[in-house]
């Protein structure tokens, strides 16, 4: 997931493929991006979400908020708290989150299931309001954000995790635009991780079974 998520829990690049049990209960060996490690939650996220194009506005809002919550933490920490976040944030309905006031923020600060950082929680509310404004102006956040890549994912094809950038000129541009529109916790590195998460950028390494060249034709 880019350098902001440097190989959680390992401290160094993994060179061996990750092993998992297939549905037939036989051991099947697949090469994955090294940052997945061996945590089933991480593996599932890698296999079924990371790098797949997202066009649903509510899911885009969820990932934008979670990426901001991740700042300074590991992504696996956020994944483990994801269901608690969904419950706490009205399933990431931006219209509902935009209405949160001080009483709700105080209640969220007492929720042990989520990241209890008041600046991040307040930013989530501000981001919901900015998100709604973008929807009003562009019709959808999807239309707004995907225009930066002309609606087509950028294929990174890094040879290894060491080749993954923490940010790019494009993520810097998007970051500036989002901040101008009132979004917070959307620095270039967070934005690049968001782009990877929602499939605007496909950064599966070349050896990974999810790399575009290793997938059956017609699959995302």
Secondary structure, 3 states (H helix, E strand, C coil): CCHHHCCCCCCCCCCCCEEEECCCCCEEEECCCHHHCCCHHHHHHHHHCCCCCCCCHHHHHHHHHHHHHHCCCCHHHHHHHHHHHHHHCHHHCHHHHCCCCHHHHHHHCCCCCCCCCHHHHHHHHHHHHHHHHHHHHHCCHHHHHHHHHCCCCEECCCCCHHHCCCCCHHHHHHHHHHHHCCCCCCCHHHHHHHHHHCCCEECCCCCCCCCHHHCCCCCC
